[in-house]
Amino acid sequence: MTTKTIKVVLLAALTVALFVPFSLMENAYAEKVTDSLTIPNAERDLKLANGYKLYPGLGWIDPTKVKEVEPVYRINPDTGDKVLDLDAMIEKSEKSKTIETSVIDWIQELMSLFTIPLAEAGNGWNQIAHKDSSNNDFSYLRAYWNVPDAPTDYDGGTNFSFPGIQPNVGSSIIFQPVVQHGYSSICDAGDAWVTYAVIMVGSSAYHTPCEDADDGDRIRGTISESNNYWTIAMKNYQNSAANDSYVVYSSTTMKFGAVAVETWNLGNDCDELQGDLEFDKIYHSGDTDNFSSSGAQSPFCGQSTNIVSESDVEMFNNN
């Protein structure tokens, strides 16, 4: 073999060594699931076939019982911006009472999930630390947390985490900045993370665009009120495109606040559950109650909530 031939062989070998790993990475990336509905998921697909919609904070809801509420807007005199007018929407809706009672019925259904067998538990499983104030109203809630490790196995289920406030537990009105992995009726993240701020009214969702996030991204979610104008804001310190907010006018008093993890349609596979999560900085005003934890009597895959302090809540699992 001549020196020239040896050089050609070495160059060819080096070329293969350099480019094969990148090709494998590209193929792996190309195969990453971006459309959850391409993956069969019996629980999820049955709900969708029956017209249900999946939302953070409310779970699967039946639009025949929880109606959509048509948007009504007003001008914010301080900014000149057109914002959603929740008071006018509720007044206009002839079914506003039906909306509220229907969601309370849904909460009763959700409570029954807490005693179902482990094999069925993944259909809906929550970890919640909440403040349910009877004498004071929330006017501000801010929480910091990191996007947890993604599930090691993805079969079309959903993981949510968020701080949120409501007029009371079971209300169909909820304000929340959300981190999501998997499918929802707001957007489909596939086997990836997205963030957004959302206002739920009945089965209507008003939200900022869904933006990409990665494991470990630092998140700040804020819900604040000034003169009945509520701002629901999402900030991702690693992705400025996600820094957005949604404003709504509402004179409704907010008595229920929480930080939460919700999972849906994971079957009984713990590998589909996201990693541990800690809301390590929580700030609030207008409420004097202490955090209380609520969740299943037989936790799915070792899920547990640890209230370290009024500003720090940990949410663990066996994943």
C-alpha positions in Angstrom: 0.0 0.0 0.0 1.5 3.3 -1.0 1.7 6.4 1.2 -0.9 8.1 -0.9 -3.2 5.2 -0.6 -2.8 5.1 3.2 -3.6 8.8 3.4 -6.8 8.3 1.4 -7.9 5.4 3.6 -7.2 7.4 6.8 -9.1 10.4 5.4 -12.1 8.2 4.6 -12.1 6.6 8.0 -11.9 10.0 9.7 -14.7 11.3 7.6 -16.9 8.3 8.7 -16.0 8.9 12.3 -16.9 12.5 12.1 -20.1 12.3 10.3 -21.8 9.1 11.4 -22.5 10.4 15.0 -24.0 13.5 13.6 -26.2 11.5 11.2 -27.3 9.3 14.1 -28.2 12.4 16.1 -30.2 13.9 13.2 -32.1 10.6 12.7 -32.9 10.4 16.4 -34.1 14.0 16.4 -36.1 13.4 13.2 -37.8 10.4 15.0 -38.8 12.5 18.0 -42.6 12.5 18.4 -44.1 15.9 17.7 -47.7 14.7 17.1 -49.0 12.9 20.2 -52.1 11.6 18.3 -49.9 9.4 16.1 -49.3 7.3 19.2 -52.3 5.1 20.2 -53.4 5.9 23.7 -56.7 4.1 24.6 -57.7 6.4 27.5 -57.0 9.6 25.6 -58.4 8.5 22.3 -61.7 7.3 23.9 -62.1 10.8 25.5 -61.4 12.6 22.2 -63.8 10.3 20.3 -66.5 11.3 22.8 -65.8 15.0 22.2 -64.0 15.7 25.5 -61.3 18.3 25.8 -58.2 18.2 28.0 -57.1 21.4 29.9 -54.7 22.1 32.7 -56.5 22.6 36.0 -59.7 21.2 34.8 -58.7 17.9 33.2 -61.0 16.2 30.7 -64.2 18.1 30.4 -67.4 17.3 28.4 -68.3 20.3 26.2 -72.0 19.2 26.3 -72.0 19.9 30.0 -69.4 22.7 30.3 -70.2 25.1 27.6 -67.9 27.5 25.7 -68.3 31.1 26.6 -68.2 33.7 23.9 -65.5 36.3 24.3 -66.4 39.9 25.1 -63.7 42.6 25.2 -63.2 46.0 26.8 -60.5 48.7 26.5 -58.0 49.0 29.4 -58.0 52.7 30.1 -54.5 52.6 31.5 -52.9 51.0 28.4 -55.4 51.4 25.6 -55.2 47.6 25.0 -58.2 45.5 24.2 -58.6 42.8 26.9 -61.0 40.0 27.7 -63.9 41.1 29.9 -64.8 38.2 32.1 -67.6 40.0 33.9 -69.4 40.8 30.6 -68.8 37.2 29.4 -70.4 35.7 32.4 -73.3 38.1 32.3 -73.9 37.5 28.6 -73.8 33.7 29.0 -77.2 32.3 29.7 -75.6 29.2 30.9 -73.2 30.6 33.4 -74.8 28.8 36.4 -74.8 25.6 34.4 -71.1 26.1 33.7 -70.2 26.4 37.4 -72.4 23.5 38.6 -71.2 21.2 35.8 -67.5 21.7 36.8 -68.4 21.0 40.4 -69.9 17.7 39.2 -66.6 17.1 37.4 -64.7 17.6 40.6 -66.9 15.0 42.3 -66.0 12.6 39.4 -62.3 13.4 39.8 -62.4 12.6 43.6 -63.6 9.1 42.7 -60.3 8.6 40.8 -58.5 8.8 44.1 -59.7 5.3 45.1 -59.3 3.5 41.7 -56.8 0.7 41.2 -53.2 1.5 40.3 -53.7 0.2 36.7 -56.3 2.9 36.1 -54.8 5.6 38.2 -52.8 7.2 35.4 -56.0 8.5 33.7 -55.8 11.5 36.1 -53.5 12.0 39.0 -52.7 15.2 40.9 -50.3 16.6 43.4 -51.6 19.9 44.9 -50.6 22.3 47.6 -53.4 24.8 48.0 -54.6 27.8 50.0 -58.4 27.9 50.3 -59.2 31.3 51.9 -62.6 32.0 53.4 -61.7 35.4 54.8 -59.2 36.8 52.3 -58.8 37.1 48.6 -55.8 36.4 46.4 -54.4 39.4 44.5 -51.0 38.1 43.7 -49.4 34.7 43.2 -45.9 34.1 41.8 -43.9 30.8 41.7 -40.5 29.8 40.4 -39.6 26.2 39.3 -37.4 24.4 36.9 -38.8 22.3 34.0 -38.5 18.7 35.4 -36.8 15.8 33.6 -38.9 14.6 30.7 -40.6 11.2 31.0 -38.2 8.4 30.0 -41.0 6.8 28.0 -43.6 8.6 26.0 -46.9 7.0 24.9 -49.2 9.9 24.3 -49.9 11.0 27.9 -49.7 14.4 29.5 -47.8 16.1 32.4 -48.7 19.6 33.6 -47.2 21.8 36.3 -48.4 25.3 37.2 -49.5 27.8 39.9 -53.1 28.8 39.6 -56.0 30.7 41.2 -59.7 30.3 41.1 -62.8 31.9 42.7 -63.2 28.6 44.6 -62.4 25.0 44.2 -64.4 23.4 41.4 -64.9 26.7 39.5 -64.6 26.6 35.8 -62.7 29.9 36.0 -59.0 29.5 36.5 -55.9 31.6 35.7 -52.6 29.8 35.3 -49.1 29.9 33.7 -48.4 26.3 32.6 -45.5 24.0 31.7 -46.8 21.1 29.6 -45.3 17.8 28.3 -47.5 15.9 25.8 -51.0 16.6 24.5 -53.7 19.1 25.5 -56.5 20.8 23.7 -54.5 24.0 23.9 -51.5 22.6 22.0 -49.8 19.3 21.3 -46.2 19.4 22.5 -45.5 15.7 21.6 -42.5 14.3 23.4 -41.3 17.7 24.4 -42.1 20.7 26.7 -44.0 23.9 26.0 -45.0 26.9 28.2 -48.0 29.3 28.0 -50.3 31.4 30.1 -54.0 30.5 30.0 -57.3 31.8 31.2 -60.0 29.1 31.4 -63.7 30.1 31.3 -66.0 27.1 31.1 -64.6 25.0 28.2 -63.1 28.1 26.6 -59.3 28.6 26.8 -57.7 32.0 26.1 -53.9 31.7 26.0 -50.6 33.0 24.8 -48.8 31.0 22.1 -47.2 27.7 23.1 -43.4 28.1 23.2 -40.7 25.5 23.5 -38.9 24.6 26.7 -36.2 22.1 27.7 -35.4 20.1 30.8 -34.0 22.3 33.5 -35.2 25.7 32.1 -35.9 28.2 34.8 -39.6 29.2 34.9 -41.4 32.1 36.6 -45.2 32.1 36.6 -47.1 35.2 37.9 -50.7 36.0 38.4 -51.3 39.6 39.5 -54.3 42.0 39.8 -54.6 45.8 39.6 -58.0 47.5 39.6 -59.7 44.3 38.5 -57.3 43.8 35.6 -55.5 40.4 36.0 -52.3 39.6 34.3 -51.3 36.0 33.8 -47.6 36.0 32.9 -45.1 33.3 31.8 -41.3 33.8 31.8 -38.7 31.3 30.7 -35.2 32.5 31.5 -33.7 30.3 28.8 -36.2 31.2 26.0 -37.2 34.8 25.7 -39.8 33.9 23.1 -41.8 32.4 25.9 -42.0 35.6 27.9 -45.6 36.6 27.4 -48.8 37.4 29.3 -52.5 37.5 28.9 -54.7 40.1 30.5 -58.3 39.8 31.6 -60.8 42.1 33.4 -62.6 40.3 36.3 -64.1 41.6 39.5 -64.6 38.0 40.7 -62.9 37.4 44.1 -60.2 34.7 44.0 -60.3 32.6 47.1 -58.5 29.4 46.0 -54.8 29.3 45.0 -52.5 26.4 44.4 -49.3 25.0 43.0 -49.9 21.8 41.2 -48.7 18.8 39.1 -51.3 17.0 37.0 -50.9 13.9 34.9 -53.3 12.4 32.5 -53.5 9.2 30.5 -50.2 7.6 31.6 -51.8 4.2 32.1 -49.8 2.4 34.9 -46.4 3.2 33.5 -44.2 5.2 35.9 -41.7 5.9 33.1 -44.3 8.2 31.5 -44.3 10.4 34.6 -42.1 13.5 34.6 -39.3 13.9 37.1 -39.4 15.5 40.6 -40.3 19.1 40.8 -39.9 21.9 43.3 -41.7 25.2 43.4 -38.7 26.7 45.3 -39.9 30.3 45.5 -43.5 31.1 46.1 -44.8 34.6 46.8 -48.5 35.6 47.4 -50.6 38.4 48.9 -54.1 38.8 50.0 -54.3 35.3 51.7 -53.3 34.4 55.2 -54.0 30.6 55.2 -51.2 28.1 55.2 -50.6 25.6 52.4 -52.4 22.3 52.7 -51.7 19.3 50.5 -54.3 17.2 48.7 -54.1 14.3 46.4 -54.7 10.6 46.1 -55.1 8.2 49.0 -53.0 5.6 47.0 -50.5 7.8 45.1 -49.6 6.9 41.5 -45.9 5.9 41.2 -45.0 7.2 44.7 -46.2 10.8 44.0 -46.0 12.9 47.2 -46.2 16.6 48.2 -43.9 18.0 50.8 -44.7 21.5 52.0 -41.2 22.7 53.1 -42.5 26.2 54.0 -45.1 28.8 52.8 -42.6 29.6 50.0 -41.3 26.2 49.1 -43.2 23.1 47.9 -41.6 19.9 46.7 -43.4 17.3 44.5 -41.8 13.9 44.3 -42.4 10.6 42.5 -40.6 7.3 41.9 -39.7 8.1 38.3 
